[in-house]
Amino acid sequence: MQVSTKSVEYPPMRGSGTVYQPNDEIKIKIHPSTCPLLDLQNSYLTYTLEFPNNPCYVVPDEVLGAELFENITIMDGNEQTVLTQSVDLHLLRGVMSKYGENSNNRRIRGVFGGRVNNMQKEFKIDGTLTNLNATAVQNNYIGGGFKNQYYKMPDSGKAVGEEIDQDNSKKVQCVYTFPLDGLLNGSKQEPLPVIALQGIVIRIKLISNANTCLRAIQLDSYDPTGQIVDKTIYGDYNDSGEQIFGSVGAINNNKTSYSVYGYYTQANPPVETAGNIPNATEINSIILRKPADGGNKMLIDSLNNCAFKVGSQIRTCIADATLADLKGGNFGLSAKITKVYIDANNRVVLSLDPSATVAERSTTALIPSDSPITVDLQGKKFNYQITDVNYVASVVQTDSQVYGGILKRFNSGNQIIKIRDYDDYRINVVKDSTISEQYIDADNTRAYALLNYNQKLGVQSVLLDNISPPNGAGTQGLEYSLNINGVQVPQLPINISRVYEKKVSVLHQIELEKALDQTNIPVKNLINPSDFIVIGRRFGVDSSTFNLAENPLRLRVQYSSNNQPMLSHNVIYSEKILKMENGQRVVIR
C-alpha cells in the first residue's frame, strides 16, 4: 500500500480576496472528496494581517501575536454537529503564551505568528560595546523605535527631506496551527478522517473590539541614571487608559511626551517660527525639539522615534494647566496630521491637514515652547484587517479501500475519534465583593485539570494590557479553596496574596504547575506568575481523568480588595469521544 501527501488550499466560502475586520467571521469548508484524510502536523491556516489608518502605531498584544481570534468552532460537513468550540480564545492564548513558551518560541512566533514586542527601545543606527557600565549597557543595540514588520519606515529617518505622507502600514503573512483546538491541533500525530465527518467547517470569529487586542507601541527609555522610564511617549495615563500629563500645574520631566519647539505659519510659503505658539493662531505645522535643543522630555531627530503618524491627532498641555486641561482638550488643534517629515534644521515636523477648517488648525490658548505634546488617543477606536485567508491541508493519499474501511468502521460505531480540548464555564465576579463563590456546573466525565483566571470588563484601551487578568491596587486576591463533592481540596485554603504582590506563593505555583502538566500547554516558564495570574488544579495523576458530572465542583476565591467588575473563566481540560450513534455524529463529554 502506497501512502503519499499533497497540499490542497481551501479559501473561505466568501472568497480568498475577502477583507475581514473586527467582529467578522471567517468560514472555511474542507471537502471530503478532495481531502478524505488530513495530516494535521503539516496543515495550517495562512492569512495576512494589517493595521491601516489608525490614530497611532499599534501592534498586536504580544501574548496574542497575530491570533486575533475570539471564538473558533469546528463543525462537521453538514454543519449539524459542533465538534469543538473555543470561546474567548484570546484569553486562553494568554495562558499559553505566559506559561507554555520560552524565548525561542517567542522568536519563532515573531517570524511566523506576527508577534512584536509592545515595548521597544529608541531607534538607533549604530551601537557601541566600548563602555560596559550600567548605563551604557542599555545603549548597546541597533534598531528599535517604531520600525517593525507591520510598518514601512525610512532607513534612518534623519535625513533632511525624509517624509511619511501616507498611511505606512503593510501586510504581514501569518501562519496558525490551531494549538488549542482539540480536533485540528497541528501537534496531533494521527491523521483526521475527514471522510467520516462528511467534511469539516471551520468558523473563526474575530475579536470584536480591536482596542482589546492591540497595543500602542511604547518606547523603553532610560534616564541619566540608567533607570527605565515607564509609560513613555503618550503622556501619563491612569488605570482606565485616560491620558493625563502628571501633576496639576507641572510639566513632566520623565520623557512621557515630546516637546514643542515652535511652528510653521500658515503663510505661503510657511515660515518657521521658534518659541511660543500664540493664542488664536492658524498654523501649518508643529515643530518638535531635537536632542541638540535640550530639554527634559523626549527629544527626537528621527522619524523612527516619532509616535505621530499620518492620521494622528495632537494632544498638548500648557504650563498652568487645570485638572480638566490635563485630561482634556487639544487647544483647538484637532486637525489630523497628513505628513511627518524632517525639515532643513533636522527637526521632526508635524503637518496638519490643509483641507481642515481654520478652527481645526487654530490654537485656542497659548502653547508655550517646550510644552508637552503627544498623540491624542482619548476615545479613539482602532481597526485591523485580515485578508488572503487559506487553509492549507496536507492530504494523505492512499488506496480507496483504506478510505472505505475508515468510513465503514466509523459509521458502524466501531471507530471513535478522541478529542482533548477546553470548556469554559464563565461566572461574573461582582464589583466590591471580597468573596466569589463559584459553582462550576461542569458535566465533563473525563476531566484532567481546571484553570481559572479573571477577565477585566469595562474600558478597553490600547495603552493598557487588556488580556492579562487584573492585578493592581484595586484588585488583590487573598486565598482560594476548592470543594469537590463536599470535600475541600486541599484541606486548607491556598494563599495567593503574594502572587498579587508580584512575589511567589509556593503552594499556588505547585498546584498550577501540576494542572498545566495535565493539559496540552507545555510548562516552559513559571517566572513571575503575577504577570498572568492563574489558579490551577489537576484532577488526576499521570493522565488519569475525573468525572465532574458526578462530583459537583465549587471554587471559592477571597479578595482583600476588588474595585472592578470581572468575568471569571473556569476552563476545564477534558477528553471527549466523537462517534456515530443511531446514524448521528455525537460528541460524548
Stockholm file with secondary structure:
# STOCKHOLM 1.0

chainA/1-589         MQVSTKSVEYPPMRGSGTVYQPNDEIKIKIHPSTCPLLDLQNSYLTYTLEFPNNPCYVVPDEVLGAELFENITIMDGNEQTVLTQSVDLHLLRGVMSKYGENSNNRRIRGVFGGRVNNMQKEFKIDGTLTNLNATAVQNNYIGGGFKNQYYKMPDSGKAVGEEIDQDNSKKVQCVYTFPLDGLLNGSKQEPLPVIALQGIVIRIKLISNANTCLRAIQLDSYDPTGQIVDKTIYGDYNDSGEQIFGSVGAINNNKTSYSVYGYYTQANPPVETAGNIPNATEINSIILRKPADGGNKMLIDSLNNCAFKVGSQIRTCIADATLADLKGGNFGLSAKITKVYIDANNRVVLSLDPSATVAERSTTALIPSDSPITVDLQGKKFNYQITDVNYVASVVQTDSQVYGGILKRFNSGNQIIKIRDYDDYRINVVKDSTISEQYIDADNTRAYALLNYNQKLGVQSVLLDNISPPNGAGTQGLEYSLNINGVQVPQLPINISRVYEKKVSVLHQIELEKALDQTNIPVKNLINPSDFIVIGRRFGVDSSTFNLAENPLRLRVQYSSNNQPMLSHNVIYSEKILKMENGQRVVIR
#=GR chainA/1-589 SS CCCEEEEEEECCTTCTTCCBCTTCEEEEEECTTTCSSEEEEEEEEEEEEECCSCSSCEEECTTTTTCCEEEEEEEETTSCSEEEEESSHHHHHHHHHHHSCCHHHHHHHHHHSCCCCSEEECCBSCCCCSCCSHHHHTTCCCBCTTCSTTBCCCSSSCSTTCEECSCCBCCEEEEECCTTCSSSCTTCCSCBCGGGGTCEEEEEEECSCHHHHEEECEEEEECTTSCEECSCSSCEECTTCCEECSSTTCCCCSSSSEEEEEEEESSSSCCEEESCBCTTCBEEEEEECCGGGCCSSBCCCCGGGCCCCTTCCEEECCTTCCHHHHHSCCTTCCCCEEEEEECTTSCEEEEECTTSCTGGGBCSSCBCTTCEEEECCTTCCCCCEEEEEEEEEEEEECCHHHHHHHHHHHHTTCCCEEEEEEEEEEEEECTTCSEEEEEECCCCSSEEEEEEEEEECSCCCTTSCCSSCCCBTTEEEEEEEEEETTEEEEEEEEECHHHHTTSCCHHHHHHHHHHHHTSSSCCCCCSCGGGSCCEEEESSSTTCCBCSSSSCEEEEEEEEEECSCEEEEEEEEEEEEEEEETTEEEEEC
#=GC SS_cons         CCCEEEEEEECCTTCTTCCBCTTCEEEEEECTTTCSSEEEEEEEEEEEEECCSCSSCEEECTTTTTCCEEEEEEEETTSCSEEEEESSHHHHHHHHHHHSCCHHHHHHHHHHSCCCCSEEECCBSCCCCSCCSHHHHTTCCCBCTTCSTTBCCCSSSCSTTCEECSCCBCCEEEEECCTTCSSSCTTCCSCBCGGGGTCEEEEEEECSCHHHHEEECEEEEECTTSCEECSCSSCEECTTCCEECSSTTCCCCSSSSEEEEEEEESSSSCCEEESCBCTTCBEEEEEECCGGGCCSSBCCCCGGGCCCCTTCCEEECCTTCCHHHHHSCCTTCCCCEEEEEECTTSCEEEEECTTSCTGGGBCSSCBCTTCEEEECCTTCCCCCEEEEEEEEEEEEECCHHHHHHHHHHHHTTCCCEEEEEEEEEEEEECTTCSEEEEEECCCCSSEEEEEEEEEECSCCCTTSCCSSCCCBTTEEEEEEEEEETTEEEEEEEEECHHHHTTSCCHHHHHHHHHHHHTSSSCCCCCSCGGGSCCEEEESSSTTCCBCSSSSCEEEEEEEEEECSCEEEEEEEEEEEEEEEETTEEEEEC
//
